[in-house]
């Protein structure tokens, strides 16, 4: 019997990247949610300052999607926040909507991190921007994961980095 509701699967066209971080899941979680490092880690969304309840499930904050030549306003809602395990965020904007998620799993003395994003155009402009920018999302996720790895390993004195 399952311990809780299953996390819904992302559609097949979601973009996912994985990386091993030589730090425990708790250190990766802290790096992921460090407000001072948010711009270094999140290359897809420029976030406005978080309230005291972020990243708790149900918390909301605003931001701008970094897709195409113009910033696209969006509201983000924390859908699931399981410290050192999983973080899911819903993205809702007039032109684009979707979901981002991070999965953290202990592995070989460190953490296996999977980051995935699924975006859908809600308007003609949103669909056009996604068609043009889709190929750039994967490299952005890779850059985010590399920054997360660097930050988490720098804060973990036992890492081999």
Beta strands, then each sheet from edge to edge (+ up, - down):
strand 1: 15-21
strand 2: 45-47
strand 3: 60-65
strand 4: 72-82
strand 5: 86-92
strand 6: 96-107
strand 7: 110-121
sheet 1: 1+ 7- 6+ 5- 4+ 3- 2+
end
